[in-house]
Amino acid sequence: MSHHRFIRRRPFSTLSLVLLIALLGWFWQERVALWAFPDIISAYTAKEYCSCRYVLNNSAEYCQGYVKQYLSTSGFVDDAASKRVMVGGMGRSNSAVWVGERQGCRLQP
């Protein structure tokens, strides 16, 4: 019976504890997807910028605005000579390179 008194006396503490346990359970269930998220930011930005710049032949300024993220990226390099784009973000880095007119841009391993 003592646990019922605790719930009645501290409903917000009990609710917070239940929500925390549920949140931790969700994080555990989604851990693989959450771990991959930082890679997605830089890979998406590199691929989209490469396509915008070298497949669609837009200006660098236009494409930088096109791929601007709410989450910041760093280490942005547009190597026009080799048509390669390198982008870092959230501790990860990815690059995309223009392969050809029919193939477009491809992420590099």
LOMIFI-64103 format. One line per 8 residues: their letters; for each residue x, y, z of N, C-alpha, C. Coordinates in nm, 3 decimals. Atoms other than C-alpha are relative to their C-alpha. Example, Ala and Ser with C-alpha at 12.3 -4.5 7.8 and 13.67 -1.06 7.14 Angstrom:
<pts>
AS> 0.089,-0.119,0.000,1.230,-0.450,0.780,0.090,0.120,0.000 | -0.082,-0.119,-0.006,1.367,-0.106,0.714,-0.077,0.109,0.073
</pts>
This chain:
<pts>
MSHHRFIR> 0.080,-0.120,0.000,0.000,0.000,0.000,0.085,0.126,0.000 | -0.083,-0.120,-0.011,0.292,0.239,0.053,0.030,0.061,-0.137 | -0.029,-0.057,0.132,0.356,0.274,-0.320,-0.117,0.084,-0.053 | 0.115,-0.082,0.041,0.002,0.411,-0.373,0.007,0.138,0.063 | -0.013,-0.130,-0.066,0.071,0.687,-0.121,0.104,0.086,-0.072 | -0.106,-0.072,0.071,0.390,0.783,-0.309,-0.056,0.061,-0.128 | 0.058,-0.048,0.126,0.196,0.815,-0.636,-0.097,0.116,0.028 | 0.094,-0.106,-0.032,-0.074,1.026,-0.472,0.070,0.127,0.048
RRPFSTLS> -0.072,-0.116,-0.053,0.177,1.253,-0.297,0.088,0.066,-0.105 | -0.093,-0.053,0.100,0.411,1.295,-0.593,-0.040,-0.044,-0.141 | 0.043,0.045,0.133,0.215,1.255,-0.918,0.096,0.046,-0.112 | -0.089,-0.049,0.104,0.458,1.470,-1.121,0.132,-0.077,-0.002 | -0.122,0.080,-0.007,0.763,1.278,-1.000,-0.022,-0.138,-0.061 | 0.032,0.131,0.055,0.596,0.950,-1.087,-0.016,0.007,-0.151 | 0.020,-0.017,0.144,0.490,1.074,-1.430,0.135,0.025,-0.069 | -0.132,-0.027,0.058,0.842,1.208,-1.498,0.084,-0.127,-0.007
LVLLIALL> -0.075,0.125,-0.002,0.995,0.874,-1.402,-0.050,-0.095,-0.109 | 0.058,0.086,0.104,0.756,0.683,-1.630,0.040,0.051,-0.139 | -0.039,-0.057,0.128,0.830,0.922,-1.919,0.148,-0.022,-0.029 | -0.143,0.023,0.017,1.205,0.890,-1.864,0.028,-0.145,-0.039 | -0.017,0.142,0.033,1.185,0.510,-1.872,-0.048,-0.027,-0.143 | 0.051,0.019,0.137,0.974,0.523,-2.190,0.097,0.059,-0.103 | -0.094,-0.065,0.090,1.220,0.765,-2.353,0.128,-0.082,-0.015 | -0.119,0.086,0.006,1.518,0.546,-2.264,-0.027,-0.127,-0.080
GWFWQERV> 0.038,0.118,0.078,1.335,0.246,-2.407,-0.005,0.030,-0.149 | 0.006,-0.040,0.140,1.270,0.434,-2.731,0.140,0.021,-0.056 | -0.139,-0.019,0.044,1.637,0.542,-2.755,0.067,-0.134,-0.024 | -0.062,0.132,0.016,1.746,0.182,-2.707,-0.051,-0.070,-0.126 | 0.061,0.064,0.117,1.504,0.059,-2.974,0.050,0.064,-0.130 | -0.039,-0.073,0.120,1.616,0.326,-3.225,0.150,0.031,-0.005 | -0.142,-0.034,-0.013,1.988,0.321,-3.138,0.076,-0.007,-0.133 | -0.070,0.012,0.127,2.102,0.207,-3.485,-0.031,0.120,-0.089
ALWAFPDI> 0.039,-0.115,0.081,1.906,0.479,-3.665,0.057,0.130,0.056 | -0.054,-0.121,-0.061,2.015,0.745,-3.416,0.151,0.010,-0.019 | -0.144,0.001,0.021,2.380,0.641,-3.453,0.035,0.039,-0.144 | -0.025,-0.030,0.141,2.355,0.676,-3.834,-0.034,0.145,-0.036 | 0.048,-0.134,0.032,2.196,1.022,-3.819,0.111,0.099,-0.035 | -0.104,-0.097,0.036,2.521,1.228,-3.815,0.056,-0.021,-0.141 | -0.048,0.028,0.136,2.636,1.056,-4.138,-0.099,0.052,-0.104 | 0.103,-0.039,0.096,2.307,1.140,-4.307,0.013,0.148,-0.036
ISAYTAKE> -0.008,-0.144,0.024,2.358,1.517,-4.269,0.107,0.033,-0.102 | -0.108,-0.034,0.092,2.696,1.537,-4.440,-0.014,-0.072,-0.134 | 0.018,0.073,0.126,2.615,1.268,-4.700,-0.108,0.066,-0.086 | 0.108,-0.066,0.074,2.288,1.435,-4.800,0.049,0.132,-0.059 | -0.047,-0.130,0.046,2.454,1.776,-4.824,0.099,-0.015,-0.114 | -0.100,0.021,0.106,2.748,1.648,-5.031,-0.066,-0.045,-0.129 | 0.066,0.055,0.121,2.526,1.453,-5.273,-0.089,0.103,-0.066 | 0.091,-0.099,0.057,2.266,1.725,-5.318,0.076,0.119,-0.059
YCSCRYVL> -0.078,-0.111,0.053,2.525,2.000,-5.362,0.069,-0.041,-0.130 | -0.066,0.050,0.120,2.719,1.791,-5.615,-0.098,-0.005,-0.117 | 0.100,0.008,0.106,2.401,1.727,-5.815,-0.044,0.138,-0.045 | 0.042,-0.136,0.032,2.293,2.090,-5.798,0.107,0.071,-0.083 | -0.110,-0.073,0.063,2.635,2.217,-5.903,0.045,-0.061,-0.132 | -0.064,0.062,0.116,2.763,1.962,-6.154,-0.095,-0.074,-0.094 | 0.099,0.063,0.089,2.454,1.785,-6.289,-0.090,0.109,-0.060 | 0.089,-0.105,0.047,2.227,2.089,-6.310,0.073,0.128,-0.040
NNSAEYCQ> -0.087,-0.113,0.037,2.518,2.335,-6.362,-0.045,0.134,0.057 | 0.036,-0.125,-0.068,2.391,2.594,-6.112,0.126,0.062,0.061 | -0.114,-0.069,-0.060,2.620,2.851,-5.951,0.026,-0.054,0.141 | -0.038,0.045,-0.134,2.807,2.771,-5.629,-0.086,0.068,0.105 | 0.080,-0.075,-0.097,2.615,3.044,-5.443,-0.142,-0.055,0.008 | 0.135,0.054,0.001,2.278,2.908,-5.552,-0.004,-0.135,0.071 | 0.000,0.135,-0.056,2.368,2.551,-5.456,0.027,0.000,0.150 | -0.022,-0.009,-0.145,2.500,2.653,-5.113,-0.129,0.037,0.072
GYVKQYLS> 0.130,-0.034,-0.057,2.163,2.813,-5.044,-0.098,-0.116,-0.009 | 0.089,0.114,0.023,1.984,2.509,-5.184,0.018,-0.110,0.104 | -0.026,0.111,-0.092,2.153,2.262,-4.948,0.014,0.044,0.145 | -0.016,-0.050,-0.137,2.160,2.483,-4.638,-0.087,-0.080,0.096 | 0.069,0.082,-0.100,2.064,2.277,-4.333,-0.026,0.081,0.126 | 0.022,-0.060,-0.131,1.919,2.373,-3.999,0.109,-0.046,0.096 | -0.113,0.048,-0.077,2.194,2.159,-3.848,0.126,0.040,-0.075 | -0.115,-0.057,0.068,2.529,2.314,-3.922,0.093,-0.108,-0.056
TSGFVDDA> -0.103,0.084,0.060,2.788,2.158,-4.148,0.131,0.076,0.011 | -0.130,-0.064,-0.008,3.159,2.225,-4.141,0.092,-0.065,-0.102 | -0.096,0.060,0.091,3.460,2.161,-4.359,-0.052,-0.015,-0.141 | 0.060,0.008,0.133,3.268,2.233,-4.680,0.107,0.034,-0.104 | -0.099,-0.022,0.106,3.501,2.196,-4.983,-0.063,-0.036,-0.134 | 0.048,0.023,0.136,3.391,2.231,-5.345,0.122,0.006,-0.091 | -0.116,0.009,0.089,3.678,2.112,-5.565,-0.050,-0.004,-0.144 | 0.058,-0.011,0.134,3.561,2.237,-5.905,0.084,-0.074,-0.104
ASKRVMVG> -0.087,0.066,0.099,3.863,2.091,-6.089,-0.032,-0.148,-0.013 | 0.031,0.143,0.005,3.776,1.733,-5.994,-0.148,-0.028,0.018 | 0.145,0.011,-0.020,3.403,1.800,-5.945,-0.032,-0.090,0.120 | 0.017,0.075,-0.124,3.423,1.662,-5.591,-0.042,0.098,0.110 | 0.049,-0.079,-0.112,3.237,1.795,-5.286,0.024,-0.078,0.128 | -0.023,0.063,-0.130,3.345,1.719,-4.928,-0.070,0.084,0.107 | 0.076,-0.069,-0.104,3.122,1.805,-4.632,0.016,-0.074,0.131 | -0.005,0.056,-0.134,3.167,1.751,-4.260,-0.115,0.054,0.081
GMGRSNSA> 0.108,-0.045,-0.088,2.901,1.774,-3.994,-0.024,-0.100,0.110 | 0.028,0.082,-0.118,2.831,1.643,-3.645,0.107,-0.109,0.018 | -0.111,0.092,-0.023,3.174,1.477,-3.631,0.022,-0.102,-0.110 | -0.016,0.093,0.112,3.135,1.286,-3.959,0.028,0.078,-0.126 | -0.030,-0.067,0.125,3.248,1.364,-4.311,-0.030,-0.093,-0.117 | 0.034,0.076,0.120,3.132,1.252,-4.656,0.038,0.081,-0.122 | -0.029,-0.069,0.125,3.217,1.331,-5.015,-0.080,-0.063,-0.113 | 0.070,0.045,0.120,3.041,1.306,-5.348,0.080,0.051,-0.119
VWVGERQG> -0.075,-0.038,0.119,3.196,1.317,-5.693,-0.089,-0.019,-0.122 | 0.073,0.009,0.125,3.049,1.381,-6.037,0.062,-0.111,-0.083 | -0.048,0.117,0.074,3.078,1.055,-6.233,-0.013,0.022,-0.150 | 0.023,-0.025,0.143,2.931,1.156,-6.568,-0.139,0.054,-0.023 | 0.128,-0.061,0.033,2.639,1.309,-6.747,-0.117,-0.093,0.025 | 0.109,0.096,-0.020,2.427,0.994,-6.734,-0.009,-0.052,0.143 | -0.002,0.055,-0.135,2.534,0.877,-6.388,-0.020,0.107,0.108 | 0.015,-0.107,-0.098,2.532,1.214,-6.210,0.109,-0.007,0.106
CRLQP> -0.095,0.001,-0.112,2.700,1.233,-5.867,-0.019,-0.126,0.083 | 0.003,0.122,-0.082,2.788,0.942,-5.643,0.075,0.027,0.130 | -0.071,-0.009,-0.129,2.878,0.929,-5.273,0.124,-0.089,-0.005 | -0.125,0.076,-0.005,3.234,0.813,-5.212,0.009,-0.073,0.133 | -0.012,0.074,-0.128,3.306,0.544,-4.954,0.106,0.060,0.090
</pts>
